Amino acid sequence: MQNQRKWVFATNNSHKISEAQAIVGTNMNLVSLREAGIDIDVDETGTSFEANALLKAQAVFELTGLPCVADDSGLCVNALDGAPGVYSARYGGEPVDHRKNNEKLLSEMQGVQDRRAQFKTVLCVVGLPHMSGDGAELQKPMFFEGAVEGEILTEMNGSDGFGYDPLFRPEGYEQTFAEMSANQKNALSHRGKAFAELMRFLSIESVEGGVV
């Protein structure tokens, strides 16, 4: 099937690559920017997850001509008016430091009763292999979203995962993402849901569009 071709996942974050590859299985062959021979750092100047994902996917597709999927993800905390949101990765300052991010979040949430939060991922895909026609059609972006509701704890728990995983407990569970196995997290996570939406779309298109 065409959706088993090589796709560039616009990241060099090994955690994201392994997490996404586990979700898509053998249906897609995801390679990092480094594996694709790309040395690029796209400025994420957008003010939304959609805008930042599009910036990355478009830039990489133009360089490689390969189908590209880019994500922008973040933690949106109700009591902080949706912060850190698109600034989640650098919430604690430059360079990216997950521990500093978590420590700043704990500080901002000190004494706050409303701990509700949402992890959100937006995937942008450019150059879908099943699309035909001129270059403009291939570059038409498509978006897939995933979200998971939960709450922010008062201390970090767990050593697996990455980012804000030690502080985020998904709704209906006793464990944080950092205390779950990779399979458990992938079944629940925002990124997992977004990739699942993409896989469903490709499956529908491969049947309805006659792609084999």
N, C-alpha and C positions, 0 to 999 in steps of 0.2 A: 504493500500500500504506500501511497505517496507520503502519508503522514509519518512514515518511518524514516524519511530522509533526515539528514543532519540539520538540526536547528541550532542557531546561536542563542544562548541565554545570556543576555547582556549584563553579566556580572562576573567577578572573579571571587565572589564569596563562596568558599567551598561548602559551607553549611547549606546555603540556598541551592547550590547545584545538586548536592546529594539528596536533599529533601525533595526537590522537584523531580529528579530522576526516579526516585523511589515511587513517587505518585504516578508518573506516566508509564513506568515499566518499560516494556519493549516497544511501545507504540511510537515513541519519539526518542531520538538520539540527541540529547542536549549536550552542547559543548560550551565551555566558558570562553570569555573573550581571549584569554591567554592561549587556549587551545586552538582558537580560530586564527591566531596570529595577529590579533588586534591589540594595539596599545593606545587606548583612548580613555579619557576621563571626561565624560559628558557632564557639563555643569547643569545641575538640577535646579534650574531657575524658576520652574513652575510653582504655582501656588495651590496646585491640587495634585492628587495621586495620578489622575489621568494625564495631566500635562507633563509630569516628569517621566512617566512610563513612555509616553509618545516621543519625547525628546531622545531617549536612549534607543528605543527600537528603530526609529527613523535613521538616526546617525549610523547605527551598526549595519542596517540593511544597505544603506547607500555605500558603505565601505566594502561589504562582502558579497552582496547580491544573494545571500542565503536568507531563508526564512528566519526571522528574528523575533524572539519573545523577550520583552523587558517587563520588569515589575517595579512598582513603587508600593511600599508597604509602610504601615505605621500604626502606632497606638494612639487612639483617640479617647481621652479621659473626659467624662461628662463634667466633672467639677472644675476642670481646667479649660472649659469652653472648646473642647476638641484637641487641645494640645496634648502631647508634642506634635501629633499629626504628621505633616510632610517633613517636619524637622526632627523626627524621631531618632534618626541615626546620629545626628550631631547635637542632640539636646544638651549634652554635658560639655560641649565645646569641641574644638579641633585638636588633634586628629580624633577620629572615631574611637570611642572608648566605652564599651558596654557597661562596665562597672560604674563609671562616672555618670552615665545616663541614668542608670538605676538609682544611684545615690541622689541625683538631683530630683528625680521623680518622688522618691521617698520624702525628701525635704519639702517639696511643694505640696505633698499630700498629708503632711503631718497635721494631725488633729481634724482632718476632713472626714465627715461621716459618710458622705456619698462616695462610694468607691467604685461605682460602675464605670466600665470601660469597654471599648471595642477594638479588636485588632482588624485591620482592613488591608486587603491587597487588591490592586488593580493591575491586570496584565494587559499589555498592548502588544499586538502581533502585527508585524508588517512583512509582506511578501509571502502570504499564505500559498503553499505550493499547489493547491488545487485551483487557484485563480488563474485565469488566462487573459490574454489581451495585451494592451500596451503597458508600458512601465507605470503609468499613472494608476492603472487598475491594481497592479501588484503592490503599489505603495499605499493603497487605501488601508488605513489602520482599522483594526477591530479590537474591541475591549471586552474583557471578562473580569468579573468581580467576585470576591469572596470575603465574608466577614464572620467573625465569631464574637459573641457577647461574653462578658465575664466581669471580674472585679480585680482591683489592685490590692494586694496584701500589704501588711505593715512591715514585713521583712522578707528577704529573699529566701526561697526554698527550692532546692534541687540544683543539680550540677550539669544536667544535659541541656540540649537546646542552645539558644543564643539570644542576644538582644534582651528584651524585657521578659523573656520566658520565666525567669525565677520569681517574678512579681505578679504574673498574670495567671489567675485561676479561672478556667472556663466555666460558664454557667452549668450547674448540675453536676459538677465534679469536685472531689476533695483535693485533687492534686493540681499543682501548677504545670504549665507546659514543660518546665525544666525537670519535673519529677516523672514525666511520662516517657514511655518508650517511643522510639521514632514512629512506629506503626500507629500507636495510639494518637500521637500528635497529628500525624498526617491525615488521619481520618476525621479530625475535628478542625484543623487549622484553617485560617483565612487563605493562606497560600494553597493549601490542599484543595479547598473549595473552588478557588479561581481556576486552578489547573483542571479540576474535574469538569468545570463548565467548558473549558477549551476542548477537552477530550470529547465531551458530549457533542459539541458543535462539529468537530471533525468527523465524528462517527455518523452524524445525521447527514452532513454534506457528502460524505463518501458514498452513502446509499442514494440520496436524492439526486446528487449531481453525477452519479455514474462513475465516480472515481474508484479505481481498483488498484 
